[in-house]
């Protein structure tokens, strides 16, 4: 079992992550494709949320990631960025599959995908 670290935030919240998780405070530091980075900023994101700072890079590295966080913290964006960064837009075959427990969440995810991918 991997060890973890607990880090207090400015808001007094505690973030628990695996020790080897790197915290990146800007979207630029993630090494995203230029078009995807433009989509991130066009969608209105200025800097990654705490969950995005910790979860996007491990996904991009191909790691299995479990993200648990309150509503509205940017989890959907984490998964969308991971998928959009790794898919080949020139390949018309399915490359990613998102399963959602509700239609509402599926529609929310589709909206985020659309806004991040279309610049």
C-alpha positions in Angstrom: 0.0 0.0 0.0 1.4 3.4 -0.9 1.9 5.9 1.8 0.2 9.2 1.8 0.7 12.8 2.9 -1.8 15.2 4.4 -1.3 18.8 3.5 -3.4 21.7 4.9 -4.6 24.3 2.4 -5.1 28.0 2.7 -8.8 27.4 3.2 -8.1 25.1 6.2 -8.9 21.9 4.2 -6.8 18.8 4.4 -5.6 17.2 1.1 -4.5 13.6 1.3 -2.5 12.3 -1.6 0.0 9.6 -2.3 3.5 10.9 -1.4 4.8 10.6 -5.0 2.0 12.9 -6.4 3.5 16.1 -7.7 1.4 19.3 -7.1 1.4 21.6 -10.1 0.0 25.1 -9.5 -0.6 26.1 -13.2 -2.2 24.5 -16.2 0.9 25.4 -18.2 3.0 23.1 -15.9 0.9 20.1 -16.9 2.4 20.0 -20.4 -1.0 20.0 -22.1 -1.3 20.2 -25.9 -1.5 23.8 -27.1 -5.0 23.5 -28.4 -6.2 21.9 -25.2 -4.5 24.6 -23.1 -6.3 27.2 -25.1 -9.6 25.4 -24.4 -8.8 25.4 -20.7 -8.3 29.2 -20.6 -11.2 29.8 -23.0 -13.5 27.9 -20.7 -12.6 30.3 -18.0 -10.2 28.4 -15.9 -7.3 30.6 -14.6 -5.5 28.1 -12.4 -6.1 24.5 -11.4 -8.2 23.7 -8.4 -6.6 21.7 -5.6 -7.9 18.4 -7.0 -6.8 19.3 -10.5 -3.3 20.2 -9.3 -2.9 16.7 -7.9 -4.9 14.4 -10.2 -4.3 15.4 -13.8 -0.6 14.6 -14.0 -0.9 11.0 -12.7 -3.6 10.4 -15.3 -1.4 11.8 -18.0 1.3 9.4 -16.8 -1.1 6.5 -17.3 -1.6 5.8 -13.6 -4.9 4.6 -12.2 -6.4 7.4 -10.2 -9.3 7.6 -7.7 -10.5 11.2 -7.1 -12.7 12.0 -4.2 -13.7 15.6 -3.6 -16.8 17.7 -3.0 -19.1 18.8 -5.8 -17.8 21.8 -7.8 -14.1 21.2 -7.2 -13.2 20.3 -10.8 -13.2 16.5 -10.9 -15.0 16.3 -14.2 -12.3 18.6 -15.7 -9.6 16.2 -14.4 -11.0 13.3 -16.3 -11.7 15.3 -19.4 -8.2 16.7 -19.5 -6.7 13.3 -19.1 -8.7 11.8 -21.9 -8.3 14.8 -24.3 -4.6 15.0 -23.8 -4.1 11.3 -24.6 -6.5 10.7 -27.5 -5.3 11.1 -31.1 -7.8 13.5 -32.8 -6.8 12.1 -36.2 -7.9 8.6 -35.2 -11.6 8.1 -35.8 -11.7 4.9 -33.7 -13.0 4.9 -30.1 -10.1 5.7 -27.7 -11.7 6.6 -24.4 -14.9 5.5 -22.6 -16.6 7.4 -19.8 -19.1 5.7 -17.7 -21.4 7.9 -15.6 -23.8 6.8 -12.9 -26.4 9.3 -14.0 -27.6 11.0 -17.2 -27.0 14.4 -15.5 -23.4 13.6 -14.9 -22.9 12.2 -18.4 -24.4 15.4 -19.9 -22.1 17.5 -17.6 -19.1 15.6 -18.7 -20.0 15.9 -22.4 -20.4 19.7 -21.9 -17.0 20.0 -20.3 -15.4 17.9 -23.1 -17.0 20.0 -25.7 -15.8 23.3 -24.3 -12.3 22.1 -23.6 -11.8 20.5 -27.0 -13.4 23.1 -29.2 -11.4 26.3 -29.3 
